[in-house]
Amino acid sequence: MADEGHWFFCLKHMRVEKGPGCPDGIRMGPYDTEEEARNALVTAEVRNEEWDAQND
């Protein structure tokens, strides 16, 4: 399975998952490490701010 070995952040349960877990529509990833998955919301916020700044 493609999800095996990758990490994800589940938006429904607000937790990190490894491999198959909640449906892809409610989780972010895949990430190579648990730490990257744990920081998914912060990473998304930073990227959104950067994109918003480019559009100003």
N, CA, C and O atoms as a GROMACS GRO file, in nm:
protein
  224
    1MET      N    1   0.084  -0.118   0.000
    1MET     CA    2   0.000   0.000   0.000
    1MET      C    3   0.089   0.125   0.000
    1MET      O    4   0.194   0.127   0.064
    2ALA      N    5   0.047   0.228  -0.071
    2ALA     CA    6   0.128   0.349  -0.086
    2ALA      C    7   0.147   0.426   0.045
    2ALA      O    8   0.246   0.496   0.061
    3ASP      N    9   0.053   0.413   0.137
    3ASP     CA   10   0.060   0.487   0.264
    3ASP      C   11   0.161   0.428   0.362
    3ASP      O   12   0.207   0.497   0.452
    4GLU      N   13   0.194   0.302   0.346
    4GLU     CA   14   0.283   0.237   0.442
    4GLU      C   15   0.419   0.305   0.442
    4GLU      O   16   0.475   0.337   0.337
    5GLY      N   17   0.471   0.328   0.562
    5GLY     CA   18   0.600   0.392   0.577
    5GLY      C   19   0.595   0.543   0.577
    5GLY      O   20   0.696   0.608   0.604
    6HIS      N   21   0.479   0.601   0.549
    6HIS     CA   22   0.465   0.746   0.551
    6HIS      C   23   0.384   0.790   0.672
    6HIS      O   24   0.309   0.712   0.731
    7TRP      N   25   0.401   0.914   0.707
    7TRP     CA   26   0.331   0.974   0.820
    7TRP      C   27   0.226   1.072   0.770
    7TRP      O   28   0.244   1.132   0.663
    8PHE      N   29   0.118   1.089   0.846
    8PHE     CA   30   0.008   1.178   0.812
    8PHE      C   31  -0.039   1.250   0.937
    8PHE      O   32  -0.013   1.206   1.049
    9PHE      N   33  -0.110   1.362   0.917
    9PHE     CA   34  -0.175   1.430   1.028
    9PHE      C   35  -0.324   1.428   1.002
    9PHE      O   36  -0.371   1.485   0.904
   10CYS      N   37  -0.400   1.362   1.091
   10CYS     CA   38  -0.546   1.351   1.078
   10CYS      C   39  -0.611   1.477   1.134
   10CYS      O   40  -0.592   1.512   1.251
   11LEU      N   41  -0.688   1.544   1.049
   11LEU     CA   42  -0.756   1.667   1.091
   11LEU      C   43  -0.880   1.640   1.175
   11LEU      O   44  -0.922   1.726   1.252
   12LYS      N   45  -0.938   1.522   1.162
   12LYS     CA   46  -1.056   1.487   1.241
   12LYS      C   47  -1.016   1.458   1.386
   12LYS      O   48  -1.080   1.506   1.479
   13HIS      N   49  -0.911   1.380   1.403
   13HIS     CA   50  -0.869   1.337   1.536
   13HIS      C   51  -0.754   1.421   1.593
   13HIS      O   52  -0.715   1.405   1.708
   14MET      N   53  -0.700   1.512   1.509
   14MET     CA   54  -0.590   1.600   1.548
   14MET      C   55  -0.473   1.520   1.606
   14MET      O   56  -0.421   1.549   1.714
   15ARG      N   57  -0.433   1.418   1.527
   15ARG     CA   58  -0.321   1.335   1.571
   15ARG      C   59  -0.242   1.285   1.451
   15ARG      O   60  -0.290   1.286   1.338
   16VAL      N   61  -0.121   1.243   1.479
   16VAL     CA   62  -0.032   1.187   1.378
   16VAL      C   63  -0.066   1.039   1.359
   16VAL      O   64  -0.094   0.967   1.455
   17GLU      N   65  -0.062   0.996   1.233
   17GLU     CA   66  -0.086   0.856   1.200
   17GLU      C   67   0.027   0.807   1.111
   17GLU      O   68   0.083   0.884   1.032
   18LYS      N   69   0.062   0.680   1.124
   18LYS     CA   70   0.160   0.620   1.036
   18LYS      C   71   0.091   0.515   0.950
   18LYS      O   72   0.018   0.430   1.000
   19GLY      N   73   0.117   0.523   0.820
   19GLY     CA   74   0.060   0.426   0.727
   19GLY      C   75  -0.089   0.447   0.708
   19GLY      O   76  -0.141   0.556   0.729
   20PRO      N   77  -0.157   0.339   0.668
   20PRO     CA   78  -0.302   0.350   0.646
   20PRO      C   79  -0.373   0.395   0.773
   20PRO      O   80  -0.340   0.351   0.883
   21GLY      N   81  -0.470   0.481   0.756
   21GLY     CA   82  -0.544   0.531   0.872
   21GLY      C   83  -0.673   0.592   0.824
   21GLY      O   84  -0.746   0.532   0.746
   22CYS      N   85  -0.701   0.710   0.871
   22CYS     CA   86  -0.822   0.781   0.830
   22CYS      C   87  -0.817   0.811   0.680
   22CYS      O   88  -0.709   0.811   0.621
   23PRO      N   89  -0.932   0.837   0.619
   23PRO     CA   90  -0.934   0.866   0.476
   23PRO      C   91  -0.849   0.988   0.440
   23PRO      O   92  -0.835   1.081   0.520
   24ASP      N   93  -0.792   0.985   0.321
   24ASP     CA   94  -0.703   1.093   0.278
   24ASP      C   95  -0.770   1.230   0.279
   24ASP      O   96  -0.702   1.331   0.297
   25GLY      N   97  -0.901   1.235   0.261
   25GLY     CA   98  -0.971   1.362   0.257
   25GLY      C   99  -0.971   1.438   0.388
   25GLY      O  100  -1.001   1.558   0.391
   26ILE      N  101  -0.939   1.369   0.498
   26ILE     CA  102  -0.938   1.437   0.629
   26ILE      C  103  -0.801   1.435   0.695
   26ILE      O  104  -0.788   1.453   0.816
   27ARG      N  105  -0.698   1.411   0.612
   27ARG     CA  106  -0.563   1.414   0.670
   27ARG      C  107  -0.466   1.478   0.575
   27ARG      O  108  -0.488   1.483   0.454
   28MET      N  109  -0.358   1.527   0.631
   28MET     CA  110  -0.254   1.595   0.555
   28MET      C  111  -0.134   1.501   0.542
   28MET      O  112  -0.104   1.424   0.634
   29GLY      N  113  -0.068   1.508   0.429
   29GLY     CA  114   0.049   1.425   0.408
   29GLY      C  115   0.046   1.366   0.269
   29GLY      O  116  -0.041   1.399   0.189
   30PRO      N  117   0.138   1.282   0.241
   30PRO     CA  118   0.228   1.210   0.331
   30PRO      C  119   0.352   1.291   0.367
   30PRO      O  120   0.394   1.379   0.292
   31TYR      N  121   0.408   1.258   0.481
   31TYR     CA  122   0.533   1.316   0.529
   31TYR      C  123   0.632   1.203   0.551
   31TYR      O  124   0.593   1.089   0.577
   32ASP      N  125   0.759   1.236   0.540
   32ASP     CA  126   0.863   1.134   0.557
   32ASP      C  127   0.890   1.100   0.703
   32ASP      O  128   0.934   0.989   0.734
   33THR      N  129   0.863   1.196   0.793
   33THR     CA  130   0.893   1.173   0.935
   33THR      C  131   0.772   1.206   1.022
   33THR      O  132   0.681   1.280   0.982
   34GLU      N  133   0.774   1.150   1.141
   34GLU     CA  134   0.668   1.181   1.238
   34GLU      C  135   0.670   1.328   1.275
   34GLU      O  136   0.564   1.389   1.291
   35GLU      N  137   0.788   1.386   1.288
   35GLU     CA  138   0.799   1.527   1.325
   35GLU      C  139   0.737   1.618   1.218
   35GLU      O  140   0.667   1.714   1.251
   36GLU      N  141   0.762   1.587   1.091
   36GLU     CA  142   0.701   1.666   0.984
   36GLU      C  143   0.549   1.658   0.991
   36GLU      O  144   0.481   1.760   0.974
   37ALA      N  145   0.496   1.540   1.017
   37ALA     CA  146   0.351   1.523   1.028
   37ALA      C  147   0.297   1.600   1.149
   37ALA      O  148   0.191   1.662   1.142
   38ARG      N  149   0.370   1.595   1.260
   38ARG     CA  150   0.327   1.664   1.383
   38ARG      C  151   0.320   1.815   1.360
   38ARG      O  152   0.239   1.883   1.422
   39ASN      N  153   0.405   1.866   1.272
   39ASN     CA  154   0.410   2.010   1.244
   39ASN      C  155   0.329   2.050   1.122
   39ASN      O  156   0.346   2.162   1.071
   40ALA      N  157   0.243   1.963   1.073
   40ALA     CA  158   0.169   1.987   0.949
   40ALA      C  159   0.088   2.117   0.953
   40ALA      O  160   0.087   2.192   0.855
   41LEU      N  161   0.020   2.143   1.062
   41LEU     CA  162  -0.063   2.264   1.069
   41LEU      C  163   0.022   2.391   1.068
   41LEU      O  164  -0.015   2.490   1.006
   42VAL      N  165   0.134   2.388   1.138
   42VAL     CA  166   0.223   2.504   1.139
   42VAL      C  167   0.283   2.526   1.001
   42VAL      O  168   0.291   2.639   0.953
   43THR      N  169   0.325   2.418   0.937
   43THR     CA  170   0.381   2.427   0.802
   43THR      C  171   0.279   2.486   0.706
   43THR      O  172   0.314   2.572   0.625
   44ALA      N  173   0.155   2.441   0.714
   44ALA     CA  174   0.050   2.493   0.627
   44ALA      C  175   0.024   2.642   0.654
   44ALA      O  176   0.005   2.720   0.560
   45GLU      N  177   0.024   2.681   0.781
   45GLU     CA  178   0.002   2.822   0.815
   45GLU      C  179   0.112   2.910   0.759
   45GLU      O  180   0.085   3.016   0.703
   46VAL      N  181   0.236   2.867   0.773
   46VAL     CA  182   0.350   2.944   0.722
   46VAL      C  183   0.340   2.956   0.570
   46VAL      O  184   0.360   3.065   0.515
   47ARG      N  185   0.310   2.847   0.502
   47ARG     CA  186   0.297   2.851   0.356
   47ARG      C  187   0.184   2.942   0.313
   47ARG      O  188   0.198   3.018   0.217
   48ASN      N  189   0.071   2.936   0.382
   48ASN     CA  190  -0.041   3.024   0.348
   48ASN      C  191  -0.003   3.170   0.364
   48ASN      O  192  -0.039   3.253   0.281
   49GLU      N  193   0.069   3.203   0.471
   49GLU     CA  194   0.112   3.341   0.492
   49GLU      C  195   0.208   3.385   0.382
   49GLU      O  196   0.202   3.499   0.335
   50GLU      N  197   0.297   3.296   0.340
   50GLU     CA  198   0.390   3.328   0.232
   50GLU      C  199   0.316   3.352   0.101
   50GLU      O  200   0.347   3.446   0.028
   51TRP      N  201   0.217   3.267   0.071
   51TRP     CA  202   0.138   3.283  -0.051
   51TRP      C  203   0.056   3.411  -0.047
   51TRP      O  204   0.043   3.481  -0.148
   52ASP      N  205  -0.002   3.443   0.070
   52ASP     CA  206  -0.078   3.566   0.084
   52ASP      C  207   0.010   3.687   0.062
   52ASP      O  208  -0.033   3.784  -0.002
   53ALA      N  209   0.132   3.684   0.112
   53ALA     CA  210   0.225   3.796   0.096
   53ALA      C  211   0.262   3.815  -0.050
   53ALA      O  212   0.284   3.928  -0.094
   54GLN      N  213   0.271   3.707  -0.124
   54GLN     CA  214   0.304   3.716  -0.267
   54GLN      C  215   0.191   3.778  -0.346
   54GLN      O  216   0.213   3.840  -0.450
   55ASN      N  217   0.068   3.763  -0.297
   55ASN     CA  218  -0.048   3.816  -0.369
   55ASN      C  219  -0.083   3.959  -0.331
   55ASN      O  220  -0.176   4.017  -0.389
   56ASP      N  221  -0.012   4.018  -0.236
   56ASP     CA  222  -0.039   4.157  -0.195
   56ASP      C  223   0.019   4.257  -0.291
   56ASP      O  224   0.005   4.377  -0.271
   0.00000   0.00000   0.00000
